[in-house]
Amino acid sequence: MLSRSTLNRFIIIGFMVLVGFCLAKAIYNGSFMGITLALTSLGAGVYFLYLLVKGREAMEREETI
């Protein structure tokens, strides 16, 4: 059985790969709407990772107090 952190990493990497694939297909087809939506999804994924790291740091800081 996979540990929780390994499973989370697989899910995040899988999401980023799918977004990259969608972006590549949108560029290949010349779809402005597809490019916009793929970039929005990529931005949301990166922002989620940023919030995840910030939350983890806050939890660690709270434990040390």
C-alpha positions in Angstrom: 0.0 0.0 0.0 1.2 3.5 -0.8 1.8 6.0 1.9 -0.4 9.1 1.9 2.3 11.5 0.8 3.3 9.3 -2.1 -0.3 9.0 -3.2 -0.7 12.8 -2.9 2.4 13.3 -5.1 1.1 10.9 -7.7 -2.2 12.8 -7.8 -0.6 16.2 -8.1 1.9 15.0 -10.8 -1.0 13.4 -12.7 -3.0 16.6 -12.6 -0.1 18.6 -13.9 0.6 16.1 -16.7 -3.1 16.2 -17.8 -3.0 20.0 -17.8 0.2 20.0 -19.8 -1.3 17.6 -22.3 -4.5 19.8 -22.6 -2.3 22.9 -23.1 -0.3 21.1 -25.8 -3.4 19.9 -27.6 -5.0 23.4 -27.4 -1.8 25.0 -28.9 -1.7 22.3 -31.6 -5.3 23.0 -32.6 -5.0 26.7 -32.2 -7.8 27.0 -29.8 -7.7 30.3 -27.8 -10.4 29.1 -25.4 -8.5 25.8 -24.8 -5.3 27.7 -24.1 -7.0 30.0 -21.7 -8.7 27.3 -19.8 -5.5 25.2 -19.6 -3.5 28.1 -18.3 -6.2 28.9 -15.8 -6.1 25.3 -14.6 -2.3 25.4 -14.4 -2.5 28.6 -12.4 -5.0 27.0 -10.0 -2.8 24.0 -9.5 0.3 26.0 -8.8 -1.7 28.3 -6.4 -3.0 25.2 -4.6 0.5 23.9 -4.2 1.6 27.3 -2.8 -1.3 27.2 -0.3 -0.5 23.6 0.7 3.1 24.5 1.5 2.0 27.7 3.4 -0.5 25.6 5.4 2.1 22.9 6.2 4.5 25.6 7.4 1.9 27.2 9.6 1.0 23.8 11.1 4.7 23.1 11.9 5.2 26.5 13.4 2.1 26.0 15.5 3.4 22.6 16.8 6.7 24.2 17.9 5.0 26.9 20.0 
